[in-house]
Structures are given as structure tokens and as C-alpha cells.
Amino acid sequence: MYEVFDSHRSRYASVGVVSSMPGELIDSIWLIIDMDLKGVIPLNNLIVFDLLNNNGQVTMHFSQENSDVEMAIDLPFAYQKDLPTEIFAYDDGTRQTILLPAETN
């Protein structure tokens, strides 16, 4: 058995994510997982982040299936209308990947 989202395993971002989000937002997802979620709540191997426009700044809203726990984290980055609205973080036990919902099929 493995611990989901262990920061010592390989981490990646899909081509779709890299081409549609600035690197600092991608890094922010991993930081949120490590600093705000991991060890605080039990995590599934698939978690969801909605990117929201909060008065011109990015807010990341965390949720996961079969859990009532949700969290919104305000970030110091300008919101851009071409950002994806939803991002998945997936841990398959060997590596962790941030990807767009369309990339899951």
C-alpha cells in the first residue's frame, strides 16, 4: 500500500496543463497539496481543483469525490480568462500528474 501524494515520488504536469497554465500556478497546486491538504485530510488518489476568478485574482477550490471537505485558497496571481476552469491531480502509486479533465480518457 502506498501513501497518496507523497512528495518524494515523481511529479508531472500534462502537455495540456503546461500549455494552458503559467508554471507558478502549476507549482501552487503541488504546494497546496503538500502544505494545506496532506496530513490534514485523507486524500483520494484523484483530487479536483477549480480555478476561480476572485476579483481578478486566482482562487483554487479543492474538492474530491466522496468527501464533504472543500477548501478555497486565494493565490497572488492575476486571473486570466483563458485558464482552464478545472484541473485534476492524480496519483497512480508511482507518479503524480496534474492534468486537464479532457486528458483523462
C-alpha positions as CSV (number, residue, x, y, z in Angstrom):
1,M,0.0,0.0,0.0
2,Y,1.2,3.5,-0.8
3,E,0.6,6.9,0.7
4,V,-1.2,9.1,-1.9
5,F,0.6,12.3,-2.9
6,D,3.8,11.5,-1.2
7,S,6.1,14.4,-2.2
8,H,9.1,12.1,-2.7
9,R,7.6,10.4,-5.8
10,S,7.9,11.8,-9.3
11,R,5.5,14.6,-10.2
12,Y,4.5,15.8,-13.7
13,A,2.1,18.1,-15.5
14,S,0.5,17.1,-18.7
15,V,1.1,18.8,-22.0
16,G,-2.4,20.4,-21.8
17,V,-1.7,21.8,-18.4
18,V,1.7,23.1,-19.3
19,S,0.4,24.8,-22.4
20,S,-2.6,26.4,-20.6
21,M,-1.3,27.5,-17.2
22,P,1.7,29.5,-16.0
23,G,4.4,27.5,-14.1
24,E,3.7,29.3,-10.9
25,L,0.1,28.1,-10.9
26,I,1.3,24.5,-11.5
27,D,3.8,24.8,-8.7
28,S,1.0,26.2,-6.5
29,I,-1.1,23.0,-6.9
30,W,1.8,20.9,-5.6
31,L,2.3,23.4,-2.7
32,I,-1.4,23.3,-1.8
33,I,-1.3,19.5,-1.7
34,D,1.9,19.4,0.4
35,M,1.2,22.3,2.7
36,D,-2.6,22.6,3.1
37,L,-4.1,19.2,2.3
38,K,-1.6,16.4,3.0
39,G,-1.8,15.3,6.7
40,V,-4.8,17.5,7.3
41,I,-7.5,15.5,5.5
42,P,-7.4,12.0,4.0
43,L,-6.8,12.3,0.2
44,N,-8.1,10.2,-2.6
45,N,-5.8,9.4,-5.5
46,L,-7.8,11.8,-7.7
47,I,-8.4,15.3,-6.4
48,V,-10.0,18.3,-8.2
49,F,-9.1,22.0,-8.3
50,D,-11.4,24.5,-9.8
51,L,-9.7,27.8,-10.9
52,L,-11.9,30.7,-10.0
53,N,-11.9,34.4,-10.7
54,N,-11.9,36.2,-7.4
55,N,-11.9,39.9,-8.2
56,G,-9.2,39.5,-10.8
57,Q,-7.0,37.1,-8.7
58,V,-6.9,33.3,-8.9
59,T,-8.6,31.2,-6.2
60,M,-8.1,27.4,-6.3
61,H,-11.1,25.4,-4.9
62,F,-10.2,21.9,-3.8
63,S,-12.7,19.0,-3.7
64,Q,-12.7,15.3,-4.1
65,E,-15.2,12.5,-4.6
66,N,-17.0,11.0,-1.5
67,S,-15.9,13.8,0.7
68,D,-17.7,16.8,2.2
69,V,-14.4,18.6,2.8
70,E,-13.8,21.5,0.4
71,M,-11.2,24.3,0.6
72,A,-10.6,27.5,-1.4
73,I,-7.1,29.0,-1.5
74,D,-6.6,32.6,-2.7
75,L,-3.4,33.0,-4.7
76,P,-1.4,36.1,-5.5
77,F,-1.7,35.6,-9.3
78,A,-3.8,37.5,-11.8
79,Y,-6.7,35.5,-13.2
80,Q,-6.7,35.1,-17.0
81,K,-9.8,34.2,-18.8
82,D,-8.1,31.5,-20.9
83,L,-7.1,29.5,-17.8
84,P,-8.7,26.1,-17.5
85,T,-11.7,26.0,-15.2
86,E,-10.9,22.6,-13.7
87,I,-7.7,20.6,-13.1
88,F,-7.2,17.1,-11.8
89,A,-4.3,15.9,-9.7
90,Y,-3.9,12.1,-10.0
91,D,-1.6,9.7,-8.1
92,D,-1.3,6.2,-9.6
93,G,1.1,5.0,-6.9
94,T,4.2,5.5,-8.9
95,R,3.9,9.1,-10.2
96,Q,1.6,12.0,-9.7
97,T,0.2,14.0,-12.6
98,I,-1.7,17.3,-12.9
99,L,-4.0,17.0,-16.0
100,L,-7.0,18.5,-17.7
101,P,-10.3,16.6,-17.5
102,A,-10.2,16.1,-21.3
103,E,-6.8,14.3,-20.8
104,T,-8.3,11.5,-18.6
105,N,-9.8,9.4,-21.4
